[in-house]
């Protein structure tokens, strides 16, 4: 099975130093426990925890100004490894687009249509 997330070398430490559980293994265990009808005592569905821990929610919800989430975007690790400057430029451009979209005036109703002349 392919490992999801950074490996210890990418994180700058080894597995013995960290006090974390690798997320793929953790969520596989949670799903197996739930499938066995064992109550996990999670107050929310495990999919919500997956989203919160992976920070997928930030780029998904940052366009809603009422939530006051700073503009955020996701960057693929492979694109950073292949061409870091290009990945940074694309990420900055995405953030600029998000800022513009957040601060753009909401479209209102268009102009009233002209009445049709009597024939």
Secondary structure, DSSP 8 states (H G I E B T S, - for coil): ----S--HHHHTS-TTT-----HHHHHHHHHHHHHTT-----SS-HHHHHHHHHTHHHHHHTT-GGG---------HHHHHH-HHHHHHHHHHHHHHHHHHHHS---------------
